[in-house]
Amino acid sequence: MMSSALWGISLRYAVKISEKCICLSRHIAKNNGAAEKPA
């Protein structure tokens, strides 16, 4: 029971981290795209 609870918590944590990484990568890609475009 204890291990399953820990598994659930870690899974939720991993999802949050992955969502943050996706948001960050999109943000970085947007900034890079804007910087690469000629003014």
N, C-alpha and C positions, 0 to 999 in steps of 0.2 A: 504493500500500500504506500509506504514511504517513497519507494523508488518510482512508482507511477506518478506520484504528485510532483516529484522532482523533474521527471520527464516532461510533464505538462508545462511546468514553469519554464524549463529550458527551451522547450519548443516555442512557447509564446515569445520568449526573449529573442530567440533566433529569428523569428518572423519580424519582430520590431526592428532588429538590426538590419536585416535584409532590405526592409522597406526604406530605412534611412539611407542605406548604401545606394539604392536605386534612385532615390530623390537627389542625393548628392551627385551621383554620376550624371543625371539628367541636367542638373544645375550647371555642373562643370562643362558638359557638352554644349549647353546653350551659350555659356560665356565664351568658350573656345570658338564656337561658330561665329559669334558676333565679332570676336577679335580678328578672325581670319578673313572676314569679308572686307573688301576694299572700301574705304570711306568715300 
